[in-house]
């Protein structure tokens, strides 16, 4: 076997980063990204893009920390390169505040972000309803710039982007040798995953260029995330809700909560509502599988179910998916071992 033909299903941040990683690291392969939606119409386009990871019940914390570290290091290199503006990646400092002292005063990711420390009493005076907080510098990934940048990288590397809705992974055989499933919520239908479900997120995008620091309630539900073009105000976490239409009442509530954290936001203007459905799962599904039908075999690598934490761990999970793809390629090139995958 000479060139291995790889199909990546899904064009959000997980799919595009995985396709980019494969095209960079896997020799003698062709990469095709297939999706019914590309930027600016993906769930990732609604993501706030802040690198602050969260835990998953079924994903070990050391694994999660490794993915976060690899993602932080990768984006840090972009942030200090000439590509930073085009990629939409930059450093941002701010505060995470708590109404009571959290059980875990130092989160698992504290030594990955920059300058992590407890907030001083003087800083906390800025937030009268809060008694404890963290101050640190992290990265923000503007998906409205980052996704098109990834697409360009994939195409420059010889990859192909195809707008196509995939109903069944077997459609891709025999045109492709390996399929990488990054379809997020689409995996409910595509691979029959009944565990994955939507968590509806509604946010506001506003013009408030004087806001320079992020502010995040420790619950993760209320946040003010400044970016290069707009400030994102959030948010909601509505489990099992498939509704993509903005709720005006929720928008008022979000705005009120964010103004309580940062009163100057009362002067924000050009406010837009955005809704996305996070692909939530008890644990990220990152594994290989051999589909078998009528004597035919189709190697599949699954990489989906990142919920609201996709941006924070996308490159680390893409590296892991790429390693699994390399294992599949090794097996394909050694046919006698195919049955042992």
Secondary structure, DSSP 4 states (H G I P E B T S, - for coil): --SEEEEEE--SHHHHHHHHHHHHH-SSEEEEEEES--TTSSGGGG---B-----BTTB-HHHHHHHHHHHHHHHHHHHTSTTHHHHTEEEEEEEEEESS--S-SS-TTTTTSEEEEEPPHHHHTT-TT-SEEEEEEEEEE-HHHHHHHHHHHHHHTT-EEEE---S-GGGGTTT-SEEEE--GGGHHHHS--SS-EEEEEEEEEEE-TT--SEEEETTSSSEEEE-SS-EEEE---EET----S--HHHHHHHHHHHHHH-GGGGG-EEEEEEEEEEEE-SS-EEEEEEEEETTEEEEEEEEE--GGGHHHHHHHHHHHHHHHHHHHHHHHTSGGGGGG-
